[in-house]
Amino acid sequence: MIRLLLALWLLAFAGTAQAHLLPKQNATMKIVDDSANFVVSVPVSALVDVDDDRNGLLSAQEIQQHSKDIERQFTDRFKVTNAGKSGKGLMAWVVPPQTDGDLLDSDYVVILHRVQFDEPPQNPKIKTDLFGTGDGEEQMTMRATLGVDQEVAMLSASNGQHEFFRGPLAVFGDFVRLGIEHILGSLDHLLFLLTVIIAGAGWRYWLGVVTSFTIAHSITLTLSALEIFSIPATIVEPAIAASIVLMAALNLKYGPNDRANIGWGRISIVFACGLIHGFGFASAIGAMLSGTSSLVATLAGFNIGIEIGQFVFLAGVLLIILAFRKVGAGDWTRYIPKLASIVALAAGMILFLRQTELVLRNLQKIY
């Protein structure tokens, strides 16, 4: 009975009263006086020896049978500190994600957790490795609240720690890093950049198309972040793949340095495609933008990080071309634009078909 009352009290502070306690791969932290109150979703694949039938799901019976072990694993692998000092864990309680109806087998569980400190925590730091092996389970979005301040952080298997409420400058730096990681880790955006870069040579052309792309995606990313206008990811992702196919096809039609392909018309097309990619960037960090108290720092940092990543990629492409010339294979460099465009065209078509298939599957589930 005491645990139930504590859980209800914790949920009231966490603000999660809906059909599901918390969406998958999400967490909330609310600081109240000297305590940090958490609601954390944990993927089943991150836990050890709790999935008896090894189907990747936990039934209500499995949760009940292994609840103590799940709670122990959580407290061992989810650490909360403030100013270098660990807090005292007052409770950790595992519950199914559903709050109503029959309890269904689920690929994640929800942990209710409370940590108490000697004094009100001002800069709580989270460190965890509770990331799964399934699609999207390598990261966790955590929303933290301290009074009127809110901050959202993305924890991942490669960076599973974050210190909250360090100020706008620290948030700016975090999102610069996130922007760099996002652009360099996104095959679709890199393929699009490749088709743009190889169409022409010279700093004027590269500056023109990259600036066009930057302005465009900044506009739609900001509109989406401010919740003025947005497009569902089910439309954006296939459209991004289609933009790769379009640019690659134009390269193959006109050839490198063709004035019909590298003039203002090209810049206009890149701008239009950049508007679509901006909505894609917004989808990637959408949960991290909503409600944050440092929206300006977040947007500025992420955009600058994207630009840094783009120029790193551009520099990498140029270095590869120079390396070919250095080893005496300079004659082959004239074939690089065509070969790269063929590869991008094929990859873009595969991505488009894959994204379209995912959309159709989701529609089938709905209808």
Helices and strands as residue ranges (DSSP letters): H 2-14, E 26-32, E 35-43, G 44-46, H 60-65, H 67-77, E 78-82, E 85-86, E 88-95, E 108-116, E 124-128, E 139-146, E 149-156, E 161-163, H 168-184, H 187-197, H 203-225, H 233-254, H 259-262, H 264-289, H 295-326, G 330-335, H 336-366
